[in-house]
Amino acid sequence: MAYRILIIDDDSSVRCSVKRALEVSGYAIVHAENGEHGLEDYKREDFDLLLLDLDLPELKGWEILEYATAHRPEIPVVLLTGMLSECEAGSFAGTDAVLEKPTDARKLLTALESALAESRTERMERLRNGFLKTPFLPAHGASPSPAEGLYAPGLPAHAAGRPSPLLSTEASICD
């Protein structure tokens, strides 16, 4: 059975490129173009992972992240954002990875596989014990310093090999 992932991102080219990359890798995808629709989907359906942009119109990604961590902490959250420079390290609590846009498919798949490797029971036990894991995967291959508070051991700071950017002008693949 394929893992079900909800993608919430207002950028159609990112949303569609990520959708295509994940479907090719065997994931079942539902996507939403704004925070309101995404939160409705998240409340209504069961997902294995939430892939979330922070800079959304109207209902912001931060608000969705707050809801997700408060009401469904057993579901991993991976942030995919272009506004990382505006964020403070401590603001990522409850997330499993933070990917900076633009990212490449290999980094994204590595982050998702890591987040999904942990069962819901294991995740809840880890959270009860107060251990948060929020690896930071920079966009341009730079390795973050552990002192930045954004990198956790166990997930590479960058994937080996040539990046394949997750940006596309082919909006029709979302249909």
Long-range contacts (C-beta under 8 A, 24 or more apart in sequence): 2-26, 2-27, 2-28, 3-27, 3-28, 3-48, 3-49, 3-112, 3-116, 4-28, 4-29, 4-30, 4-45, 4-46, 4-47, 4-48, 4-49, 5-29, 5-30, 5-47, 5-48, 5-49, 5-50, 5-51, 5-112, 6-30, 6-31, 6-32, 6-38, 6-41, 6-42, 6-45, 6-47, 6-49, 6-50, 6-51, 7-31, 7-32, 7-51, 8-32, 8-34, 8-35, 8-37, 8-38, 8-39, 8-42, 8-50, 8-51, 8-52, 8-53, 8-56, 8-61, 8-64, 9-33, 9-51, 9-52, 9-53, 9-56, 9-80, 10-34, 10-53, 10-55, 10-56, 10-57, 11-53, 12-171, 12-174, 13-167, 13-168, 13-169, 13-171, 14-53, 14-80, 14-101, 14-102, 14-166, 14-167, 15-174, 16-168, 16-170, 16-171, 16-173, 16-174, 17-166, 17-167, 17-168, 17-170, 17-173, 18-51, 18-80, 18-108, 18-166, 19-173, 19-174, 20-168, 20-173, 21-105, 21-108, 21-109, 21-166, 22-108, 22-109, 22-112, 25-109, 27-112, 31-174, 34-58, 34-59, 35-59, 35-60, 35-61, 35-63, 35-64, 38-64, 39-63, 39-64, 39-67, 42-67, 42-68, 42-72, 47-75, 48-75, 48-76, 48-116, 49-75, 49-76, 49-77, 49-78, 49-112, 49-115, 49-116, 50-75, 50-76, 50-77, 50-78, 51-78, 51-80, 51-112, 52-77, 52-78, 52-79, 52-80, 53-79, 53-80, 53-81, 53-82, 54-79, 54-81, 54-83, 54-87, 55-81, 55-82, 55-83, 62-91, 65-94, 65-95, 68-94, 69-93, 69-94, 73-123, 73-124, 73-127, 74-120, 74-123, 74-124, 75-120, 76-115, 76-116, 76-118, 76-123, 78-111, 78-112, 78-115, 80-108, 84-136, 89-148, 89-149, 89-150, 90-149, 92-134, 92-136, 92-150, 93-132, 93-134, 94-132, 95-134, 96-133, 96-134, 96-135, 97-134, 97-135, 97-136, 97-137, 97-155, 98-134, 98-135, 98-136, 98-137, 98-150, 99-137, 99-139, 100-136, 100-137, 100-138, 100-139, 101-139, 102-139, 102-165, 102-166, 102-167, 103-137, 103-139, 103-165, 103-166, 104-159, 104-163, 104-164, 104-165, 104-166, 105-164, 105-166, 106-159, 106-160, 106-161, 106-163, 106-164, 107-137, 107-158, 107-159, 107-163, 108-166, 110-137, 110-155, 110-156, 110-159, 111-135, 111-137, 111-155, 114-154, 114-155
